Amino acid sequence: MTRFAITCLLALLAITTMAQERRVTPVRPETNTVKPPAKGTDEKIIEQYLSGDTAKALAEARKDSLRRVYPRYPRLTDLALAVNFIDPLLMAMGQDYASVDVSATLNMWNRLQPVVEVGLGWAKTTPEDQNFTYRCKPSPYFKVGANYNFLFKSKPHYQALFGVRLGYSTFGYDITDVNYHNSYWQESAHFNIEGERSHALWGELMAGLKVHIFNSIALGWSIRYHGVFNYAKTEHSRPWYIPGYGKRGGAIGFTMSVYYTLPLNRDKWPQAH
């Protein structure tokens, strides 16, 4: 074999070897650097960085970042028991009716909240422009519904709520000291209408806030827009007051409640960063 042939063979072999090396390790120096983990990264992710498993560490870092932006609470987050006490305060200041109720709220995913409310309502009034006294003895009412928590990314201690309710009450009332005067016949009558019975079905839209006070205690406020779907009339009268609703012709209601919250699955709550 001539010197020229040997030289060509060696050159071809060198070119082939260089091509194989480029295919096996196509890494440029500037892309082969490891960036340090972001501040606040979980310790397990940092250990993966130090061990050299940067691909897995980056994937875990992305998941950790998503958990911070979109924290996922367990399906059963907490159970809140509450007492609504604003009406007795208003009645002490001159309001003609009041209701007191207790409620149970199940917080699911810190977002959707089924609610049950049970209470008693009563009234006594003698309207200045009317000729009777209306009395409603303490009567039960029930409400079921749900809330949506707009602050679901935050801790359950603070909530901004929008909700709906369906309410029902069955009750009795008396209309007494009725004075009737017929100016044409110049006749007067005084009588009572007692033992009247009625029931009512209504709906509510509510917006409210819940604020943590200390330990498991919180306070909540809500404003409610409501309307009566149906109520029972009697032969002689119509109810002036509906327990749990208020005056039959009213459209706005308020609540102020104190809450006691029982955390559920606390170990599965997102960790604060």
C-alpha positions in Angstrom: 0.0 0.0 0.0 1.4 3.3 -1.0 2.1 6.2 1.4 -0.7 8.2 -0.2 -3.3 5.5 0.3 -2.3 5.0 4.0 -2.6 8.8 4.5 -6.1 8.9 3.0 -7.2 5.9 5.1 -6.0 7.5 8.3 -7.8 10.8 7.4 -11.1 9.0 6.7 -10.8 7.1 10.0 -10.2 10.3 11.9 -13.3 12.0 10.3 -15.5 9.0 11.1 -14.3 9.0 14.8 -15.0 12.8 15.1 -18.5 12.4 13.7 -19.3 9.5 16.1 -18.1 11.6 19.0 -20.4 14.5 18.0 -23.4 12.2 17.8 -22.7 10.7 21.2 -22.1 13.9 23.1 -23.9 16.8 21.4 -23.5 19.1 24.4 -22.3 22.6 24.1 -20.3 24.0 27.1 -22.8 26.9 27.6 -25.8 24.5 28.0 -24.1 22.1 30.3 -24.3 24.3 33.4 -26.6 23.7 36.4 -28.7 26.7 37.6 -29.1 27.0 41.4 -32.6 26.2 42.7 -35.0 29.1 43.4 -35.2 30.6 46.8 -37.7 28.8 49.0 -37.4 25.5 47.1 -38.3 22.3 49.0 -35.3 20.6 50.7 -36.0 17.3 48.8 -35.7 19.2 45.5 -32.4 20.7 46.6 -31.1 17.2 47.4 -32.0 16.1 43.9 -30.0 19.1 42.5 -27.0 18.2 44.6 -27.2 14.6 43.5 -26.9 15.7 39.9 -30.5 14.6 38.9 -31.3 18.1 37.5 -34.1 16.9 35.1 -36.1 15.4 37.9 -35.3 18.3 40.2 -36.6 20.8 37.6 -39.8 18.8 37.2 -40.4 18.7 40.9 -39.7 22.4 41.1 -42.4 23.1 38.5 -44.9 21.0 40.5 -43.9 22.8 43.7 -44.4 26.2 42.0 -47.9 25.1 40.8 -48.8 24.0 44.3 -48.0 27.4 45.6 -50.1 29.2 43.0 -53.0 26.7 43.1 -52.9 25.1 46.6 -55.2 22.0 46.8 -57.0 21.5 50.0 -58.5 18.1 50.9 -62.1 17.4 49.9 -63.2 17.6 53.5 -61.3 20.8 54.7 -63.2 21.8 57.9 -66.6 21.9 59.6 -67.9 25.2 61.0 -70.7 25.5 63.5 -72.3 28.9 63.9 -74.9 30.9 65.8 -76.6 33.9 64.2 -77.3 36.5 66.9 -78.0 39.8 65.3 -81.8 39.8 65.5 -82.1 39.7 69.3 -79.7 42.7 69.4 -81.9 44.6 66.9 -85.1 43.6 68.8 -83.5 45.1 72.0 -83.2 48.3 70.0 -86.8 48.4 68.9 -87.2 45.9 66.0 -90.6 44.1 66.1 -89.4 40.6 65.3 -86.4 38.4 65.7 -84.9 35.0 64.8 -82.0 32.9 66.1 -80.5 30.1 64.2 -77.6 27.6 64.3 -75.9 26.4 61.2 -73.4 23.7 60.1 -71.1 24.4 57.1 -69.0 21.7 55.5 -66.0 23.3 53.7 -65.0 21.1 50.7 -61.7 21.8 48.9 -61.8 25.2 50.7 -64.2 26.2 47.9 -67.7 24.7 47.9 -69.6 24.7 51.1 -73.0 22.9 51.7 -74.9 24.6 54.5 -77.8 23.7 56.8 -79.5 26.3 59.0 -82.2 25.6 61.7 -83.8 28.3 63.9 -86.7 29.9 65.7 -88.4 33.2 64.8 -91.0 35.3 66.6 -92.7 38.7 66.4 -94.9 41.1 68.2 -96.0 44.5 66.7 -98.7 47.1 66.9 -98.3 49.2 63.7 -98.9 52.9 64.3 -101.1 53.2 61.2 -103.1 50.0 61.8 -105.8 48.9 64.3 -104.5 45.5 65.5 -101.6 43.7 67.3 -99.8 40.9 65.5 -98.2 38.1 67.5 -96.2 35.2 66.2 -95.1 32.7 68.8 -91.6 31.1 68.5 -91.8 29.0 65.4 -89.2 26.8 63.5 -87.6 27.4 60.2 -85.2 25.5 58.0 -82.7 26.5 55.3 -80.5 24.5 53.0 -78.0 25.8 50.4 -74.4 26.3 49.5 -71.6 28.9 49.5 -68.7 29.5 47.1 -65.5 30.8 48.7 -63.7 33.2 46.3 -60.5 33.1 48.6 -60.0 29.4 48.1 -56.3 29.9 47.4 -55.8 31.4 50.9 -56.1 29.8 54.3 -59.7 28.8 55.3 -59.4 31.4 58.2 -60.5 34.2 55.8 -63.3 33.7 53.3 -65.3 35.9 50.9 -68.6 34.1 50.2 -71.4 34.0 47.7 -74.3 31.6 48.3 -77.9 30.6 47.8 -80.5 29.3 50.3 -83.9 27.7 50.1 -86.0 28.4 53.3 -89.2 26.9 54.7 -91.2 27.7 57.8 -94.5 26.5 59.3 -95.9 28.8 62.0 -99.0 30.1 63.8 -100.0 33.7 64.6 -102.7 35.8 66.3 -104.2 39.1 65.4 -105.7 40.7 68.5 -107.3 44.0 69.5 -108.8 44.5 66.1 -111.0 47.7 66.1 -113.5 48.1 63.3 -115.7 51.2 62.7 -118.3 51.6 60.0 -118.8 55.3 59.5 -121.9 54.9 57.4 -123.8 52.8 59.8 -122.0 54.3 62.8 -121.2 50.9 64.1 -118.0 49.7 65.8 -116.6 46.2 66.6 -113.8 44.9 68.7 -112.6 41.3 68.1 -109.6 38.9 67.9 -108.4 36.5 65.2 -106.5 33.7 67.0 -104.9 30.4 66.1 -104.2 31.2 62.4 -101.8 28.8 60.7 -99.6 29.3 57.7 -96.4 28.1 56.0 -94.0 29.7 53.5 -91.3 28.8 51.0 -88.7 31.4 49.9 -85.2 31.7 48.3 -82.2 33.8 49.2 -79.0 35.1 47.6 -76.2 36.0 50.0 -72.8 37.7 50.0 -70.7 37.6 53.1 -67.3 37.5 54.9 -65.8 35.2 57.5 -62.8 36.5 59.6 -60.7 34.5 62.0 -60.5 35.9 65.5 -58.5 33.5 67.6 -57.9 29.7 67.9 -61.0 28.1 66.3 -63.3 31.2 66.7 -64.4 33.4 63.8 -67.0 36.1 63.1 -69.1 36.3 59.9 -71.4 38.8 58.3 -73.8 38.5 55.4 -76.3 40.5 53.5 -79.2 38.6 51.9 -81.6 39.4 49.2 -84.7 37.2 49.4 -88.2 36.7 47.9 -91.2 34.5 48.9 -92.1 31.8 46.4 -95.3 30.8 48.1 -97.2 31.2 51.4 -100.5 30.0 52.8 -103.3 32.5 53.2 -106.2 32.0 55.5 -109.9 33.0 55.2 -109.4 36.0 57.5 -105.8 37.1 57.2 -102.4 37.0 55.7 -99.2 36.6 57.7 -97.3 39.9 58.4 -94.1 38.1 59.6 -92.5 34.8 58.4 -90.0 33.2 60.8 -86.5 33.1 59.3 -87.5 35.5 56.6 -88.7 38.7 58.3 -91.6 40.9 57.2 -93.4 39.3 54.4 -93.0 42.3 52.1 -89.2 42.8 52.9 -86.4 42.0 50.5 -83.2 42.5 52.4 -81.9 40.7 55.5 -78.6 40.6 57.5 -76.8 38.1 59.7 -74.0 38.3 62.2 -72.7 34.9 63.4 -70.0 33.5 65.6 -68.3 30.4 64.3 -66.5 27.5 65.9 -64.4 25.7 63.2 -63.2 22.1 63.4 -60.3 21.4 61.0 -60.6 18.1 59.0 -57.6 16.3 57.4 -55.3 19.0 58.8 -52.2 17.1 57.8 -53.2 17.3 54.1 -53.6 21.1 54.0 -51.0 22.9 51.8 -48.0 24.1 53.8 -47.5 27.8 54.2 -44.5 29.3 52.4 
